[in-house]
Amino acid sequence: MAVQLVMYQEEHRQVLELCERLCQDAQARVVFLIDKNGQLIASAGDTSRFDSTSLASLVAGEIAAAGGLARLVGEKEFSTLFHEGVRDHIHISIVESRVILVVIFDSRSSLGLVRLRVRKRSEELGLIFQELTERSRKRPSPLAEITDEDIDNLFSI
């Protein structure tokens, strides 16, 4: 069973800063960081034209499907996916087998630049998620002590 991670404000700030730097350094339009359940963790860039909830769900589904394909051909997973469009391109990569990094870019950038910048920022993001995993293993979730009775009492009138 995977360790349930709890991200505090300081880690979220660090993750957000790394996403913002990646967006600038890769000359990308937008960067999303998504967990494998399809929940948006952070974003940077011009996110206004995207339905981030739908995008996060679809990307997580795509990673799950690609995982099935990988197993069929004897791989553990495909850690990087790329979609080339007429205007926009999408680079998707898995960080620390936990989260999905999505970079959407256009002709102002190149696949080579995006791959180079993603590699650097993925290492930094990986360190943050390794620390979160270690801390979560040592300390139970703050929600672990909440019982069904507590929830019932909270919502009863």
C-alpha positions as a printed Julia matrix, in Angstrom:
157×3 Matrix{Float64}:
   0.0    0.0     0.0
   1.3    3.45   -0.92
   2.08   5.91    1.84
  -0.53   8.68    2.02
   1.27  12.02    1.7
   0.36  15.19    3.53
   1.79  18.34    1.97
   2.13  21.36    4.2
   2.21  24.99    3.12
   6.03  25.19    2.93
   6.33  22.18    0.63
   3.48  23.45   -1.52
   5.25  26.81   -1.85
   8.46  25.04   -2.94
   6.58  22.92   -5.48
   4.78  25.97   -6.85
   8.08  27.87   -7.21
   9.64  24.95   -9.1
   6.64  24.81  -11.45
   6.89  28.55  -12.07
  10.65  28.31  -12.78
  10.07  25.39  -15.14
   7.4   27.33  -17.01
   9.78  30.26  -17.47
  12.94  28.26  -18.21
  11.23  25.98  -20.74
   9.38  28.91  -22.33
   6.19  26.92  -21.78
   2.63  28.18  -21.83
   1.63  26.27  -18.71
   2.85  23.65  -16.25
   0.65  21.38  -14.16
   1.66  19.01  -11.37
  -0.93  16.3   -10.78
  -1.11  13.3    -8.48
  -1.79   9.88   -9.99
  -5.38  10.04   -8.72
  -6.0   13.04  -10.99
  -5.89  15.78   -8.36
  -4.18  19.05   -9.28
  -1.3   19.84   -6.91
   0.12  22.99   -8.5
   0.1   24.97  -11.73
   2.02  27.82  -13.31
   1.65  29.94  -16.42
  -1.48  30.94  -18.3
  -3.91  28.4   -16.85
  -7.01  30.48  -17.64
  -7.72  28.75  -20.96
  -7.64  25.26  -19.45
 -10.2   23.29  -17.48
  -7.57  22.1   -15.01
  -9.89  19.61  -13.31
 -10.66  17.83  -16.58
  -7.05  18.04  -17.72
  -5.81  16.51  -14.45
  -8.31  13.64  -14.66
  -7.56  12.92  -18.3
  -3.79  12.97  -17.79
  -4.05  10.62  -14.81
  -6.19   8.29  -16.93
  -3.67   8.47  -19.75
  -0.83   7.58  -17.38
  -2.83   4.62  -16.09
  -3.51   3.45  -19.65
   0.14   3.9   -20.62
   1.07   1.85  -17.55
  -1.1   -0.97  -18.83
   0.58  -0.77  -22.23
   4.01  -0.73  -20.6
   3.26  -3.91  -18.65
   2.03  -5.6   -21.84
   5.43  -5.04  -23.45
   7.41  -5.91  -20.33
   8.15  -2.44  -18.98
   7.4   -1.16  -15.48
   6.03   2.12  -16.84
   6.54   4.66  -19.6
   7.95   7.59  -17.66
   7.52  10.14  -20.47
   4.74  10.76  -22.99
   4.65  13.4   -25.71
   1.8   14.71  -27.86
   2.51  16.94  -30.82
  -0.26  19.2   -32.06
  -0.5   21.84  -34.74
  -0.14  24.72  -32.25
   0.43  23.2   -28.82
   2.46  20.25  -27.64
   2.19  18.34  -24.37
   5.12  16.76  -22.54
   4.04  14.46  -19.69
   6.46  12.84  -17.26
   6.24  10.89  -14.03
   8.2   12.19  -11.03
   9.22   9.77   -8.26
   6.55   7.29   -9.41
   4.09   9.51   -7.52
   3.18  12.65   -9.43
   2.73  13.68  -13.05
   4.4   16.75  -14.5
   2.62  18.23  -17.53
   4.23  20.92  -19.69
   2.22  22.51  -22.48
   4.28  24.53  -24.94
   4.1   26.0   -28.42
   6.55  27.04  -31.16
   8.29  29.54  -28.85
   9.98  26.53  -27.26
  11.24  23.15  -28.45
  10.95  19.57  -27.28
  14.69  19.5   -26.57
  14.52  22.56  -24.32
  11.45  21.24  -22.51
  13.06  17.82  -21.93
  16.23  19.46  -20.61
  14.37  21.75  -18.2
  11.95  19.0   -17.1
  14.87  16.72  -16.22
  16.39  19.38  -13.92
  13.12  20.36  -12.21
  12.03  16.72  -11.89
  15.12  16.01   -9.81
  14.28  18.91   -7.5
  10.61  17.92   -7.28
  11.69  14.34   -6.64
  13.7   15.41   -3.6
  10.68  17.21   -2.15
   8.45  14.16   -2.66
  11.1   11.83   -1.19
  11.17  14.0     1.94
   7.36  14.02    2.09
   7.3   10.23    1.8
   9.86   9.79    4.58
   8.05  12.21    6.88
   4.72  10.52    6.18
   6.16   7.11    7.04
   7.43   8.43   10.38
   4.36  10.47   11.31
   0.77   9.36   10.81
  -1.6   11.56    8.85
  -3.3   14.29   10.89
  -6.59  12.83    9.67
  -5.8    9.3    10.87
  -7.33   9.83   14.31
 -10.7   11.07   12.99
 -13.36   8.4    13.41
 -16.66   7.83   11.63
 -18.36   8.92   14.85
 -16.45  12.25   14.74
 -17.65  12.83   11.17
 -21.24  11.94   12.09
 -21.12  14.34   15.05
 -19.68  17.09   12.88
 -22.52  16.89   10.35
 -25.41  16.15   12.69
 -27.74  18.98   13.46
